[in-house]
Amino acid sequence: MARQLTPLGRFLFVVAGLALLGYGLYKYGVLARLTSVLAPEKRQEGTVSRDDFGSGSAGGGTASATSTGAGGSAPVGGGSRLKRPIKVAIVLWGGYAGGIMANGGMLPNPASAFSKDFGVQVEMLQIDDFDKSRDAFRAGGDKGGVDVMWSTVDAYALEYGGLSKLNPKAIMQYDWSRGGDAIAVDRSIKSVADLRGKRLACAEATPSHYFALYVLTQGGLTNRDVNWVFTSSAVDAANVFKAGKVDAAVSWSPDVYVAARERDGGHILASTKEATNLIADIFVARGDFLDQHPEDARRFVAGWLRGVEMVKKNPDKAAVLLQKSLTGVNTLDDAKGMLDDVKLPDYAENRAFFSPQGSIVNYFSIYQSAQNIWRKIGKISSVSAPQNTVDTRYLEGAGEFFPGASTTEAARPEFEFNKPAPRASVAPILTKTVSIYFPSGASVLDENAKAVLDTQVVDLAATFGSAYLRVSGNTDNVGSHDANVRLSRARADAVAQYLASKGFERNKFDVVGNGPDKPVAGNDSDAGRARNRRTDFEVIPR
C-alpha cells in the first residue's frame, strides 16, 4: 500500500524542486539575463559640460589619416563581385537624394547611373522603424536583410559596441543636417541660458539628445540644469511641446517646425541651420560584405557621390524623385523642403571629413565627443578607438571616378560673411564665457591664451558654421573707463584675428569692447574682478 506525503513533506518537496530550478537558471546564465531585462543596472549619470565636446575632449581627433579601418590606406582588393543588388537601409529623409538620383528610384535599375557607369545594382529599403533597420543589418543582405545601414556619427558611437561582432565600418558621409534638427521653445525662452530649470522633451540617446547636450553645454549649462522629459520618438517630443506639456523640445523637420508654429508663442531657439557641423549622417557597412565584395563597396560609394553631383546640377528632378520614391512625402514642396534641410557632401568634402587634418569638425572629433558623452551619462560602458570604426579605403578608391576632385583633404570654406553681423539688439542663441589671460595692459595673445582658444572656441566657431560669432571683451573697473574700453576691444580683436588664422572668414567675428560696463560679479574683491576679466562668445544667427 502506497504511502501519501504529509503536508510538511509536500512543502519540502516543492521547496527542493524550486531550489533545483533556481540553481539551474543561475548556472546556465538564464537568471542573469532575466534580471538584466526586468531590473537593468542603473549607471550613475555624470555631469556633461562644455569641456566634453570638441578638441578639448579626451582623445578627440588623434587618429592618423592612414590608420583608418582595417588595412589602413591599402588599396581595395580581393573578394568577388556581388551577384545581387547591394541592399541599403534608409529612412524618410532628404539626405538620400544622391543615391536615389543615381539609382533613378529605390529599386535596382539597369538604366541608372549606378548600373551603367559603376556596374552595381542597388536596392534601397525604407525602414523607418529603428529596431527593424538594425535587425535587418544584423541579418545581412544574403539573408533577407541589408548590407549597409544609415546612422549618424553620434548615434554610431552609441551603438557600435552592440554591433561590433559584425565588424561594421563607416564608409562614407551622405549628408549634414542643415535645419532638419531643431529646438522649439515657448515664449519665455530667448536664449540657451533661459532653459535652466525648464522641462525639455526629446528622444533619449538619439541625435536629438546629442544636439540638446551640445547646445546646453556651450551655453554654460549642464545636463543637470534642465528637467528632461524623454519620449519614445522625436515626433512624440514635438507633440508634447505642441500640447503645452513641456517648455521646450528637440525634434526634427517638419514636426518640430509645425509644433513651434502651432503653439502660441512658440519659436525655434536653435537648429542645425546654425549648428551646421554637428549632426553628420553616414553609411555603415557590414564587415563581411566589405571583405567579400570590396569592389562593389568602392563602386557603391563612387556611384552615390556621382548622384550627389547630379542632384546639384538638377535639384528639381531630385525633388521629383524624392517624392515618388519615399513613403511619406506628400507634395513636391515637401520634397524640396527636405532637400533644403540637408547638405550633400561631394567626394572632396567626404575626403576632408574622414581626415583628422582635413576639417576642424570631422568624423573622429564627433565620434570621440559623442562616445565620451554617452559613457558619461551611463549609456555605454566601454569605448572604441574611432579609427577602428571606419574604413576609408572605399572612399579613397572611388577617387578614380573623380579625377578633377581635390585629394588634398583640406576643407573648403562653405559660408560667406559679406554682410556685417546683425545689430547688437539681435539676441544670441547662446553665450559662451571663456577666461583668456592677457598681461596687464596688453592685448597680445600668448601661447597659453591660444591654447585656450584652440580647445574652447575653435570647435564652437566651426560647429556653428553659418552663424556669426560676437567676440566681446570685458574688464574689471581698475583704471580709467575709456582706457578699459579701448583695451577690451583690442583684446577682442586679437582673439578674432587669431580665430581667422584658423581658416575662418574674418567677417564671421563681430568685435565688441565692453570695458567694465557688463560685469558678472562685484568688483570689490579679487575673485569678482577676475570673473569680470573675461571674453564672451555669442552665437548670432544670420
C-alpha positions as CSV (number, residue, x, y, z in Angstrom):
1,M,0.0,0.0,0.0
2,A,1.5,3.4,-1.2
3,R,2.2,6.0,1.5
4,Q,0.9,9.5,0.9
5,L,3.1,12.5,1.6
6,T,2.2,14.6,4.6
7,P,1.6,18.3,4.1
8,L,5.0,19.1,5.5
9,G,6.6,16.5,3.1
10,R,4.8,18.1,0.1
11,F,6.0,21.5,1.2
12,L,9.6,20.3,1.5
13,F,9.4,18.6,-1.9
14,V,8.2,21.8,-3.6
15,V,11.0,23.8,-1.9
16,A,13.6,21.3,-3.1
17,G,12.2,21.5,-6.6
18,L,12.3,25.3,-6.7
19,A,15.9,25.2,-5.3
20,L,17.0,22.9,-8.1
21,L,15.2,25.0,-10.7
22,G,16.8,28.2,-9.4
23,Y,20.3,26.6,-9.4
24,G,19.8,25.5,-13.0
25,L,18.7,29.0,-14.0
26,Y,21.7,30.5,-12.2
27,K,24.3,28.0,-13.6
28,Y,23.3,28.5,-17.2
29,G,23.0,32.3,-17.0
30,V,19.3,32.4,-17.5
31,L,18.7,34.2,-14.2
32,A,21.2,36.9,-15.0
33,R,19.7,37.6,-18.4
34,L,16.2,37.8,-16.9
35,T,17.5,40.2,-14.2
36,S,19.1,42.4,-16.8
37,V,15.8,42.7,-18.7
38,L,13.4,43.1,-15.7
39,A,15.7,45.1,-13.5
40,P,18.6,46.6,-15.6
41,E,21.5,48.1,-13.8
42,K,21.2,51.8,-13.5
43,R,24.5,53.5,-14.0
44,Q,25.2,56.8,-12.3
45,E,24.7,59.6,-14.7
46,G,27.6,62.0,-14.7
47,T,27.6,65.7,-15.4
48,V,28.1,66.8,-19.0
49,S,29.8,70.2,-19.5
50,R,31.3,72.2,-22.4
51,D,34.7,70.5,-21.9
52,D,33.3,67.2,-23.1
53,F,32.9,68.4,-26.6
54,G,35.3,69.3,-29.4
55,S,39.1,69.3,-29.5
56,G,39.3,69.8,-25.7
57,S,37.7,66.4,-25.0
58,A,40.0,63.5,-24.3
59,G,41.4,61.7,-27.3
60,G,39.5,63.7,-29.9
61,G,40.8,63.7,-33.4
62,T,44.0,61.8,-32.8
63,A,43.7,59.2,-35.5
64,S,46.1,59.4,-38.4
65,A,44.7,59.5,-41.9
66,T,46.5,56.3,-42.8
67,S,45.3,54.3,-39.8
68,T,41.6,54.4,-40.5
69,G,40.0,51.0,-40.5
70,A,41.2,47.5,-41.5
71,G,44.2,47.7,-43.7
72,G,44.7,51.5,-43.3
73,S,45.1,53.2,-46.7
74,A,46.0,49.9,-48.5
75,P,44.2,49.7,-51.9
76,V,40.9,47.8,-52.1
77,G,41.5,44.3,-53.5
78,G,40.4,40.6,-53.3
79,G,37.0,39.2,-52.9
80,S,34.4,38.7,-55.6
81,R,31.8,40.7,-57.4
82,L,28.3,40.6,-55.9
83,K,25.6,38.6,-57.9
84,R,22.7,40.5,-56.4
85,P,21.8,44.2,-55.6
86,I,23.5,45.9,-52.7
87,K,20.8,46.3,-50.1
88,V,20.8,49.7,-48.2
89,A,18.5,50.6,-45.3
90,I,17.3,54.2,-45.3
91,V,14.6,56.3,-43.6
92,L,12.3,59.2,-44.6
93,W,14.9,61.9,-45.0
94,G,16.2,64.2,-47.8
95,G,19.8,63.1,-47.3
96,Y,19.3,60.1,-49.6
97,A,18.8,62.2,-52.7
98,G,22.2,61.4,-54.0
99,G,21.6,57.7,-54.1
100,I,18.0,57.9,-55.2
101,M,19.2,60.2,-58.1
102,A,22.0,57.8,-59.1
103,N,19.6,54.8,-58.9
104,G,16.6,56.5,-60.6
105,G,14.5,55.5,-57.6
106,M,14.6,52.8,-54.9
107,L,14.7,49.6,-56.9
108,P,17.5,48.1,-58.9
109,N,17.5,49.9,-62.3
110,P,19.6,48.8,-65.3
111,A,19.2,52.3,-66.8
112,S,20.6,54.0,-63.7
113,A,24.0,55.6,-63.2
114,F,24.8,53.0,-60.6
115,S,24.3,50.3,-63.1
116,K,25.6,51.9,-66.4
117,D,28.5,53.9,-65.0
118,F,29.6,51.9,-62.0
119,G,28.5,48.4,-62.7
120,V,26.5,47.8,-59.5
121,Q,22.8,47.1,-58.7
122,V,21.4,48.9,-55.7
123,E,18.2,48.4,-53.8
124,M,17.2,50.9,-51.1
125,L,14.7,49.8,-48.4
126,Q,12.9,52.5,-46.4
127,I,12.8,51.1,-42.9
128,D,11.7,53.9,-40.6
129,D,11.4,51.7,-37.5
130,F,14.9,51.9,-35.9
131,D,14.9,48.5,-34.3
132,K,13.8,46.8,-37.5
133,S,16.5,48.6,-39.5
134,R,19.1,47.2,-37.1
135,D,17.6,43.7,-37.2
136,A,17.9,43.9,-41.0
137,F,21.6,44.9,-40.7
138,R,22.3,42.0,-38.3
139,A,20.6,39.6,-40.7
140,G,22.7,40.8,-43.7
141,G,21.9,41.1,-47.3
142,D,22.3,37.4,-48.1
143,K,19.6,36.5,-45.5
144,G,16.8,39.0,-46.3
145,G,18.4,41.9,-44.5
146,V,20.7,44.7,-45.7
147,D,24.4,45.2,-46.3
148,V,24.6,48.9,-45.5
149,M,22.6,50.9,-42.9
150,W,22.1,54.6,-42.2
151,S,23.4,56.2,-39.0
152,T,24.7,59.4,-37.6
153,V,28.2,59.6,-36.2
154,D,27.0,60.4,-32.7
155,A,24.5,57.5,-32.8
156,Y,27.1,55.1,-34.3
157,A,29.3,55.9,-31.3
158,L,26.4,54.8,-29.1
159,E,25.6,51.5,-30.9
160,Y,29.0,50.4,-32.1
161,G,29.6,48.1,-29.2
162,G,26.3,46.2,-29.7
163,L,27.2,45.7,-33.4
164,S,30.9,45.0,-33.0
165,K,30.6,41.3,-33.7
166,L,29.6,42.3,-37.3
167,N,32.8,44.3,-37.6
168,P,30.9,47.3,-39.0
169,K,32.7,50.1,-40.7
170,A,31.7,53.7,-41.6
171,I,32.4,54.1,-45.3
172,M,31.1,57.5,-46.3
173,Q,29.1,60.6,-45.3
174,Y,25.9,61.2,-47.2
175,D,24.7,64.4,-45.6
176,W,24.9,67.1,-42.9
177,S,21.7,68.1,-41.2
178,R,21.1,71.7,-42.1
179,G,17.8,72.5,-40.4
180,G,16.5,69.0,-40.1
181,D,17.1,69.1,-36.3
182,A,15.9,72.0,-34.1
183,I,14.9,73.1,-30.6
184,A,11.4,74.5,-30.2
185,V,10.8,76.7,-27.1
186,D,8.0,78.7,-25.5
187,R,7.8,82.5,-25.5
188,S,9.7,82.8,-22.2
189,I,12.9,81.3,-23.6
190,K,15.1,83.7,-25.6
191,S,18.5,82.0,-25.2
192,V,20.0,78.8,-24.0
193,A,20.6,80.2,-20.6
194,D,16.8,80.6,-20.2
195,L,16.4,76.8,-20.4
196,R,17.7,76.4,-16.8
197,G,15.1,74.6,-14.7
198,K,12.8,74.1,-17.7
199,R,11.1,70.9,-18.9
200,L,12.9,69.7,-22.1
201,A,11.5,66.9,-24.2
202,C,13.5,64.7,-26.6
203,A,14.0,61.1,-27.5
204,E,16.7,59.7,-25.2
205,A,20.1,58.6,-26.6
206,T,19.3,59.9,-30.1
207,P,20.8,62.6,-32.3
208,S,18.2,64.9,-30.8
209,H,19.6,64.2,-27.3
210,Y,23.1,64.8,-28.5
211,F,22.1,68.1,-30.2
212,A,20.5,69.2,-27.0
213,L,23.5,68.3,-24.9
214,Y,25.8,70.2,-27.2
215,V,23.8,73.4,-27.2
216,L,23.2,73.3,-23.5
217,T,26.8,72.9,-22.6
218,Q,28.1,75.5,-25.0
219,G,25.6,77.9,-23.4
220,G,27.0,77.4,-20.0
221,L,24.6,74.8,-18.7
222,T,25.0,71.1,-18.0
223,N,22.7,68.1,-18.4
224,R,21.6,68.5,-14.8
225,D,20.3,72.1,-15.3
226,V,17.2,71.0,-17.2
227,N,14.3,68.7,-16.3
228,W,14.4,66.0,-19.1
229,V,11.2,64.5,-20.4
230,F,12.3,61.6,-22.5
231,T,9.8,60.4,-25.2
232,S,9.7,57.3,-27.3
233,S,10.4,59.2,-30.5
234,A,11.3,62.7,-31.8
235,V,7.8,63.0,-33.2
236,D,6.4,62.4,-29.7
237,A,8.7,65.1,-28.3
238,A,7.3,67.6,-30.8
239,N,3.7,66.6,-30.0
240,V,4.1,67.1,-26.2
241,F,5.6,70.5,-26.8
242,K,2.7,71.4,-29.1
243,A,0.3,70.2,-26.4
244,G,1.9,72.6,-23.9
245,K,3.2,69.8,-21.6
246,V,6.8,70.9,-21.7
247,D,8.7,74.2,-22.1
248,A,11.0,73.1,-24.9
249,A,11.5,70.1,-27.2
250,V,14.2,68.8,-29.6
251,S,12.8,67.1,-32.7
252,W,13.2,67.0,-36.4
253,S,11.7,68.6,-39.5
254,P,8.9,69.0,-40.3
255,D,7.3,68.1,-36.9
256,V,9.4,70.5,-34.8
257,Y,8.6,73.5,-37.0
258,V,4.9,72.6,-37.0
259,A,4.9,72.3,-33.2
260,A,6.6,75.7,-32.9
261,R,4.2,77.3,-35.3
262,E,1.0,75.9,-33.7
263,R,1.9,76.6,-30.1
264,D,1.1,80.1,-29.0
265,G,4.3,82.0,-28.6
266,G,6.4,79.0,-29.7
267,H,9.5,79.6,-31.8
268,I,12.8,77.9,-32.8
269,L,15.7,78.7,-30.5
270,A,18.4,76.9,-32.5
271,S,18.7,74.4,-35.3
272,T,21.3,72.7,-37.5
273,K,20.8,75.6,-39.9
274,E,23.2,77.4,-37.5
275,A,24.9,74.3,-35.9
276,T,25.8,73.2,-39.4
277,N,28.6,70.8,-38.5
278,L,27.1,68.7,-35.7
279,I,24.8,66.0,-37.0
280,A,26.6,64.0,-39.7
281,D,24.8,61.2,-41.4
282,I,26.9,58.3,-42.5
283,F,26.6,54.9,-44.1
284,V,27.9,51.9,-42.2
285,A,28.6,48.6,-43.9
286,R,28.9,45.0,-42.5
287,G,32.4,43.8,-42.3
288,D,31.7,40.5,-44.1
289,F,30.1,42.4,-47.0
290,L,33.3,44.6,-47.3
291,D,35.6,41.7,-47.0
292,Q,33.8,39.6,-49.6
293,H,32.8,42.3,-52.1
294,P,35.3,45.2,-51.7
295,E,35.0,46.3,-55.4
296,D,31.2,46.6,-55.1
297,A,31.6,48.7,-52.0
298,R,34.0,51.0,-53.8
299,R,31.7,51.4,-56.7
300,F,28.7,52.0,-54.4
301,V,30.5,54.9,-52.7
302,A,31.5,56.3,-56.1
303,G,28.1,55.9,-57.6
304,W,26.4,57.6,-54.6
305,L,28.8,60.6,-54.8
306,R,28.2,60.9,-58.5
307,G,24.5,61.1,-57.6
308,V,25.3,64.0,-55.3
309,E,26.8,65.8,-58.4
310,M,23.6,65.0,-60.3
311,V,21.4,66.5,-57.5
312,K,23.4,69.7,-57.5
313,K,23.0,70.0,-61.3
314,N,19.3,69.3,-61.3
315,P,17.7,69.8,-57.8
316,D,14.2,69.9,-59.3
317,K,14.5,66.4,-60.8
318,A,15.9,65.2,-57.5
319,A,12.8,66.6,-55.6
320,V,10.5,64.8,-58.0
321,L,12.3,61.5,-57.5
322,L,12.3,62.0,-53.7
323,Q,8.5,62.5,-53.7
324,K,8.0,59.4,-55.9
325,S,10.4,57.2,-54.0
326,L,10.0,57.9,-50.3
327,T,6.8,56.9,-48.4
328,G,5.5,59.9,-46.5
329,V,6.5,62.7,-48.9
330,N,3.0,64.1,-49.8
331,T,3.8,67.0,-52.1
332,L,6.6,68.3,-54.3
333,D,7.1,71.2,-51.9
334,D,7.6,68.8,-49.1
335,A,10.4,67.1,-51.1
336,K,12.0,70.5,-51.9
337,G,11.9,71.3,-48.2
338,M,13.6,68.1,-47.3
339,L,16.4,68.9,-49.7
340,D,16.7,72.3,-48.1
341,D,17.2,70.7,-44.7
342,V,20.4,68.8,-45.7
343,K,23.8,69.4,-47.3
344,L,25.0,66.6,-49.5
345,P,28.9,66.4,-49.3
346,D,30.7,65.6,-52.5
347,Y,33.8,63.5,-53.0
348,A,36.3,66.1,-51.8
349,E,34.2,67.0,-48.8
350,N,34.0,63.4,-47.8
351,R,37.7,63.1,-48.0
352,A,38.1,66.1,-45.8
353,F,35.5,64.8,-43.3
354,F,37.3,61.5,-42.9
355,S,40.7,63.1,-42.4
356,P,41.6,64.5,-38.9
357,Q,43.7,67.1,-40.7
358,G,41.0,67.9,-43.2
359,S,38.3,69.6,-41.1
360,I,38.2,71.2,-37.7
361,V,35.0,69.2,-37.1
362,N,35.5,65.7,-38.6
363,Y,34.4,62.1,-38.2
364,F,37.0,61.4,-35.4
365,S,36.2,64.5,-33.3
366,I,32.5,63.9,-33.4
367,Y,32.8,60.2,-32.7
368,Q,35.1,60.8,-29.8
369,S,33.0,63.5,-28.3
370,A,29.8,61.5,-28.6
371,Q,31.4,58.4,-27.2
372,N,32.6,60.4,-24.2
373,I,29.1,61.8,-23.7
374,W,27.3,58.5,-23.9
375,R,29.7,56.9,-21.5
376,K,29.5,59.8,-19.0
377,I,25.7,59.6,-18.8
378,G,25.7,55.8,-18.5
379,K,24.5,54.7,-21.9
380,I,27.7,52.7,-22.7
381,S,30.3,51.1,-20.5
382,S,33.1,50.6,-23.0
383,V,34.7,52.7,-25.7
384,S,36.4,52.0,-29.0
385,A,39.1,53.9,-30.8
386,P,37.4,55.9,-33.6
387,Q,39.9,54.8,-36.2
388,N,38.7,51.2,-35.6
389,T,35.1,52.0,-36.6
390,V,35.8,53.4,-40.1
391,D,37.4,52.2,-43.3
392,T,38.3,54.9,-45.8
393,R,39.8,52.6,-48.5
394,Y,36.5,52.5,-50.4
395,L,36.2,56.3,-50.4
396,E,39.9,56.7,-51.4
397,G,39.4,54.1,-54.1
398,A,36.5,56.0,-55.5
399,G,38.8,58.8,-56.5
400,E,39.4,57.0,-59.8
401,F,35.9,58.3,-60.8
402,F,36.6,61.9,-59.7
403,P,39.9,62.8,-61.3
404,G,39.3,66.5,-61.0
405,A,38.4,66.5,-57.4
406,S,40.8,67.7,-54.7
407,T,42.6,65.0,-52.8
408,T,44.5,67.3,-50.5
409,E,41.9,66.5,-47.8
410,A,41.6,70.2,-46.9
411,A,38.2,71.5,-46.1
412,R,36.9,74.3,-48.4
413,P,35.2,77.4,-46.8
414,E,31.5,77.0,-47.2
415,F,29.8,80.1,-45.9
416,E,30.4,83.7,-46.9
417,F,30.1,86.6,-44.5
418,N,29.9,89.5,-46.8
419,K,27.4,91.4,-44.7
420,P,28.2,92.8,-41.3
421,A,26.9,90.9,-38.3
422,P,23.4,91.6,-37.1
423,R,22.9,94.5,-34.9
424,A,23.6,94.2,-31.2
425,S,19.9,94.1,-30.4
426,V,19.6,90.6,-32.0
427,A,19.5,88.1,-29.2
428,P,22.3,85.5,-29.3
429,I,21.4,81.8,-29.4
430,L,23.9,81.2,-26.6
431,T,26.8,82.9,-24.9
432,K,30.0,81.0,-24.0
433,T,32.2,82.7,-21.5
434,V,35.9,81.9,-21.6
435,S,38.7,83.2,-19.4
436,I,41.6,84.3,-21.6
437,Y,44.7,85.7,-19.8
438,F,46.4,88.8,-21.1
439,P,49.4,90.5,-19.4
440,S,48.4,93.7,-17.6
441,G,47.6,96.5,-20.1
442,A,48.4,94.3,-23.1
443,S,46.4,92.8,-26.0
444,V,48.8,90.2,-27.3
445,L,47.8,86.6,-27.1
446,D,50.5,84.3,-25.5
447,E,50.7,80.6,-26.2
448,N,48.5,79.7,-23.2
449,A,45.8,82.0,-24.4
450,K,46.0,80.5,-27.9
451,A,45.7,77.0,-26.4
452,V,42.5,78.1,-24.6
453,L,41.0,79.3,-27.8
454,D,42.0,76.1,-29.7
455,T,40.3,73.9,-27.1
456,Q,37.2,76.0,-26.2
457,V,36.3,78.3,-29.1
458,V,37.6,77.0,-32.4
459,D,35.3,74.0,-32.3
460,L,32.3,76.2,-31.4
461,A,33.0,78.5,-34.4
462,A,33.3,75.6,-36.7
463,T,30.2,73.8,-35.4
464,F,28.1,76.9,-35.8
465,G,29.4,77.3,-39.3
466,S,26.8,79.6,-40.7
467,A,26.4,81.8,-37.7
468,Y,28.3,84.9,-36.7
469,L,30.3,84.9,-33.5
470,R,30.3,88.1,-31.5
471,V,33.6,88.4,-29.5
472,S,33.1,90.7,-26.5
473,G,36.0,91.8,-24.4
474,N,35.3,92.7,-20.8
475,T,37.5,94.2,-18.0
476,D,37.2,94.9,-14.3
477,N,36.9,98.6,-13.1
478,V,40.5,99.2,-12.2
479,G,41.9,102.1,-14.2
480,S,40.1,104.7,-16.4
481,H,36.8,103.7,-18.1
482,D,37.9,104.9,-21.5
483,A,41.2,103.1,-21.4
484,N,39.5,99.8,-20.3
485,V,37.0,100.1,-23.2
486,R,39.8,100.5,-25.7
487,L,41.8,97.7,-24.1
488,S,38.9,95.3,-24.1
489,R,38.2,96.0,-27.8
490,A,41.9,95.5,-28.7
491,R,41.9,92.2,-26.9
492,A,38.7,91.0,-28.6
493,D,40.2,92.0,-31.9
494,A,43.3,90.0,-31.2
495,V,41.1,87.0,-30.4
496,A,39.1,87.4,-33.7
497,Q,42.4,87.7,-35.7
498,Y,43.7,84.5,-34.2
499,L,40.5,82.7,-34.9
500,A,40.5,83.9,-38.5
501,S,44.0,82.4,-38.8
502,K,42.4,79.0,-38.3
503,G,40.6,79.2,-41.6
504,F,37.5,81.3,-40.8
505,E,36.5,84.4,-42.6
506,R,37.4,87.5,-40.5
507,N,33.9,88.9,-41.1
508,K,32.4,85.9,-39.2
509,F,33.6,87.6,-36.0
510,D,32.0,90.8,-34.7
511,V,34.3,92.6,-32.2
512,V,32.9,94.5,-29.2
513,G,34.8,96.2,-26.3
514,N,32.6,96.5,-23.2
515,G,35.3,97.6,-20.9
516,P,33.9,97.4,-17.3
517,D,30.3,98.1,-18.3
518,K,29.0,94.5,-18.2
519,P,30.2,92.9,-15.0
520,V,29.1,89.4,-14.0
521,A,30.4,89.9,-10.4
522,G,31.2,92.6,-8.0
523,N,34.5,94.5,-8.4
524,D,35.1,94.7,-4.7
525,S,37.2,91.5,-4.4
526,D,40.0,89.8,-6.3
527,A,37.7,86.9,-7.2
528,G,35.0,89.2,-8.6
529,R,37.4,91.3,-10.6
530,A,38.9,88.1,-12.0
531,R,35.4,86.9,-13.2
532,N,34.8,90.2,-14.9
533,R,38.1,90.0,-16.9
534,R,36.6,87.6,-19.5
535,T,35.8,87.2,-23.1
536,D,32.2,86.3,-24.1
537,F,31.4,84.5,-27.4
538,E,27.9,85.0,-28.6
539,V,26.5,82.8,-31.4
540,I,24.4,85.1,-33.6
541,P,22.1,83.7,-36.2
542,R,22.1,85.3,-39.7
